[in-house]
Amino acid sequence: MSKVCDICGKSPVSGNSISHAHNVNLRKFKPNLRSVKENGVSKTICMKCLKTASKVR
């Protein structure tokens, strides 16, 4: 499963995890992806796109 949304193109972003003592560690912010079948074709869609698509229908 890819880590990119097929509709909006949202992908993992890197950033920093900072503790109370200000120790800095690298981390990744991953999108909340779900695989959905649409007309027999499976797509990888983030939850934001899935929520807006359900409102339009």
N, C-alpha and C positions, 0 to 999 in steps of 0.2 A: 504494500500500500504506500503510495507516495505521500509526502508530507506537505503537499501544496493543494490548496483549494482550487477545484476546476473552474469555479465561477469568478471569484474575486482575486485569486492569485495569492492569497495570504499564505506565508511560509514561516518557518522558524526564524526567530530573531535572537541575536546574542546580546547579553547584558551582564550586569554584575549583581552578585548576591552579597550584601553588605551586612555584617553582624553588628551587634551593639558596640563591640570593641573596635569597629571600623576595619575588620579584616575583610578583604575583598577577594571573592572567588568568582570565576567565570561561570555562567549558567546559560541555558537556552530557554526561551519562552516559546513553547510549541502551540500551534493553533489546535482548537478542539474539533477534530475531524471525524466525520461519520461516512461510511460507504452507503450509498443509496442507489437503488435500481430505478431508472427512469426510462420507460419504453423499452425494457429489456437490456439496457446498457447501464453498467454500474459506473457511478461517478463518486469522487471523493469531494465532499462538501463540508465546509465549516458550519458550526451551529448557527452563526449569525445569518448566513445565507439560507440555511434550512428554515429558520424562523420566519424570515421575510418572505420566502417562497410559499410557506403555508398560509400566510395572511393574504397573499394575492389570489390563491386558488379559491 
